[in-house]
Amino acid sequence: MQDCIFCKIVRGEIPSKKAYEDDELLAFHDIQPAAPVHLLVVPKRHIASLADAGEADAPLLGRMMALTGRLARENGSPDGYRTIVNTGRIGRQDVMHVHVHVLGGTNPLGPMVPRH
């Protein structure tokens, strides 16, 4: 989608601090971090929300989740992390491009609900 901010980041039209990239996925640091480690993992292909994902998207979504542990450790959260996928209006999804928040650090996290 032309106006999607995450699609613009994927295309390089908006700069980001990349943490990981391959042919299908991009992970980058959140510009308004809610924790010492706060990354966003997005598919390069636009999928509006988790509710819009189908069976054909399962391998890609699985890769996104499988990548979170490595990213958390490599970025300073060696002893665990939180993943959040906000979905739709009720789930407070602000950016309509499916993404996984990876939150962590060296101390336990308090309650939080990042908005994107």
Backbone hydrogen bonds in HBPLUS format (Angstrom, degrees):
<---DONOR---> <-ACCEPTOR-->    atom                        ^
c    i                          cat <-CA-CA->   ^        H-A-AA   ^      H-
h    n   atom  resd res      DA  || num        DHA   H-A  angle D-A-AA Bond
n    s   type  num  typ     dist DA aas  dist angle  dist       angle   num
A0008-LYS N   A0004-CYS O   2.96 MM   4  6.30 151.0  2.05 150.1 158.7     1
A0009-ILE N   A0005-ILE O   2.99 MM   4  6.29 146.9  2.11 141.3 150.2     2
A0010-VAL N   A0006-PHE O   2.90 MM   4  6.14 161.7  1.93 147.6 152.4     3
A0011-ARG N   A0007-CYS O   2.92 MM   4  6.15 152.9  2.00 145.3 152.4     4
A0013-GLU N   A0008-LYS O   2.83 MM   5  5.07 137.8  2.01 161.5 158.8     5
A0012-GLY N   A0009-ILE O   3.01 MM   3  5.01 150.4  2.10 101.6 111.0     6
A0029-HIS N   A0017-LYS O   2.98 MM  12  5.60 158.1  2.03 152.6 156.9     7
A0019-ALA N   A0027-ALA O   2.72 MM   8  5.29 178.2  1.72 138.5 138.8     8
A0020-TYR N   A0027-ALA O   3.22 MM   7  4.92 149.4  2.32 136.1 129.7     9
A0027-ALA N   A0020-TYR O   2.88 MM   7  4.92 165.8  1.90 143.9 141.4    10
A0022-ASP N   A0025-LEU O   3.02 MM   3  5.46 158.8  2.06 155.1 154.8    11
A0044-LYS N   A0024-GLU O   2.71 MM  20  5.32 166.7  1.73 144.7 144.2    12
A0026-LEU N   A0042-VAL O   2.93 MM  16  5.43 157.0  1.99 159.8 165.8    13
A0042-VAL N   A0026-LEU O   2.82 MM  16  5.43 173.0  1.82 165.8 167.2    14
A0028-PHE N   A0040-LEU O   2.95 MM  12  5.45 150.8  2.03 146.9 154.9    15
A0040-LEU N   A0028-PHE O   2.77 MM  12  5.45 155.3  1.83 158.3 166.7    16
A0030-ASP N   A0038-HIS O   2.86 MM   8  5.70 176.7  1.87 152.9 153.2    17
A0037-VAL N   A0104-GLY O   2.94 MM  67  4.83 151.7  2.02 137.6 130.2    18
A0104-GLY N   A0037-VAL O   2.88 MM  67  4.83 147.3  1.99 136.8 138.9    19
A0039-LEU N   A0102-VAL O   2.89 MM  63  5.03 158.0  1.94 142.9 148.1    20
A0102-VAL N   A0039-LEU O   2.87 MM  63  5.03 155.6  1.93 145.3 147.3    21
A0041-VAL N   A0100-VAL O   2.90 MM  59  5.08 154.6  1.97 140.9 149.4    22
A0100-VAL N   A0041-VAL O   2.96 MM  59  5.08 155.7  2.03 139.5 147.2    23
A0098-VAL N   A0047-ILE O   2.68 MM  51  5.71 167.2  1.69 165.5 169.2    24
A0052-ASP N   A0049-SER O   2.96 MM   3  5.25 147.4  2.06 106.0 115.9    25
A0053-ALA N   A0050-LEU O   3.13 MM   3  5.19 156.9  2.19 103.6 110.8    26
A0057-ASP N   A0054-GLY O   2.86 MM   3  5.36 149.2  1.96 113.9 123.6    27
A0058-ALA N   A0055-GLU O   3.11 MM   3  5.34 161.0  2.14 109.6 115.6    28
A0061-LEU N   A0057-ASP O   2.93 MM   4  6.16 167.4  1.95 163.8 168.0    29
A0062-GLY N   A0058-ALA O   2.85 MM   4  5.94 155.3  1.91 151.9 158.9    30
A0063-ARG N   A0059-PRO O   2.98 MM   4  6.21 151.7  2.06 143.3 150.6    31
A0064-MET N   A0060-LEU O   2.99 MM   4  6.32 153.0  2.06 147.7 155.2    32
A0065-MET N   A0061-LEU O   3.10 MM   4  6.41 163.4  2.13 149.8 152.6    33
A0066-ALA N   A0062-GLY O   2.87 MM   4  6.05 161.6  1.90 151.2 157.0    34
A0067-LEU N   A0063-ARG O   3.02 MM   4  6.07 139.7  2.18 144.4 153.1    35
A0068-THR N   A0065-MET O   3.17 MM   3  5.43 146.8  2.28 105.6 114.7    36
A0071-LEU N   A0067-LEU O   3.09 MM   4  6.32 169.7  2.11 161.3 164.5    37
A0072-ALA N   A0068-THR O   2.88 MM   4  6.02 161.9  1.91 152.6 157.6    38
A0073-ARG N   A0069-GLY O   3.01 MM   4  6.23 172.6  2.02 155.5 157.0    39
A0074-GLU N   A0070-ARG O   2.91 MM   4  6.06 170.9  1.92 157.1 160.0    40
A0075-ASN N   A0071-LEU O   3.05 MM   4  6.02 131.6  2.29 141.9 152.9    41
A0075-ASN N   A0072-ALA O   3.26 MM   3  5.31 138.2  2.44  97.4 108.8    42
A0077-SER N   A0072-ALA O   2.83 MM   5  5.05 147.1  1.94 145.1 143.9    43
A0076-GLY N   A0073-ARG O   3.34 MM   3  5.54 171.6  2.35 112.4 112.2    44
A0082-ARG N   A0103-LEU O   2.75 MM  21  5.08 161.0  1.79 151.7 158.1    45
A0103-LEU N   A0082-ARG O   2.84 MM  21  5.08 170.3  1.85 154.8 158.2    46
A0084-ILE N   A0101-HIS O   3.09 MM  17  5.03 147.6  2.20 130.9 138.2    47
A0101-HIS N   A0084-ILE O   2.85 MM  17  5.03 175.2  1.85 155.3 155.7    48
A0091-GLY N   A0087-THR O   3.19 MM   4  4.66 132.9  2.42 134.9 134.7    49
A0093-GLN N   A0088-GLY O   2.94 MM   5  5.12 175.7  1.94 147.9 147.2    50
A0092-ARG N   A0089-ARG O   3.07 MM   3  5.04 160.2  2.11 104.8 109.7    51
A0095-VAL N   A0116-HIS O   2.06 MM  21  5.00 143.4  1.17 113.1 121.1    52
A0097-HIS N   A0095-VAL O   2.84 MM   2  5.66 137.6  2.02 104.9  92.1    53
